[in-house]
Amino acid sequence: MSITAETPIRDLLTKYPKAAEVFAAKGMVCLGCAASMFETVAEGAAAHGIEVEALLVEMNQAIGQ
């Protein structure tokens, strides 16, 4: 599974716990955020002012995709 902008953060963190390290490095504390239960990667990135395409590249590299 490749991570996309529409991937729900909750699903991403459940399937790929290593993704939490990428979020944390960007200052996104998604593991402890209630919004991560219903936000997509794109929505979370926008809320933190992070460029989603760059984040997706890092996420996919982190999970070996």
N, C-alpha and C positions, 0 to 999 in steps of 0.2 A: 504494500500500500504506500503510495506516495502522498506526502502531506501537501494539501492545497490550501488556498485562502479560505475555502469553505469548510475545511475540516473543523469540527467542533473541538474546542480546547479540552473539554472533559474526555472525549474519546481518545484524543491524541495522548494525553497524560496517562490514561489507563493502559493503552496499548504500548506506548513508548515512554517509560519513566525517564529515560535519558533526555527527553525533550525538556524536562524541567530545568536542566542545567543551562540550556540555551536561553530559555525564558529568563532565568535568574541573572545570567550574564548581561542581559539587556535591561535589567531593572524591573522586569515583569514578574511579580510574585504570584503567578497563576495558581500555584498549588493551594494557597491560602485565600484566594479571592472567590467570593460567592458568584461573581459574574462569570467565572470560567465554567460554571455549570450550564450556561446557555449561550455563551459567545463563541463565535468562530475565530480562527486564527487572525483573519483580516480585521474583525471587529476589535479584538484585543490589541493588535498592533496599532490600529488607528487611535484607540483610547490612550495609548502610551506614546504616540507620535513617532512610531517606528515604521520604516519603509517595509511593507509586507513582502515584496519580492526578495529582498536581501534576507529577511528572516526565514522565508521558505527555503532558500538555498542552504542556509546554515542548519535548519531543522532536518532537511532531507540528508545532508551530509552526516549529521549526528546519528541518524538511524540507519545509515548505510544504504541510502537510496540514490 
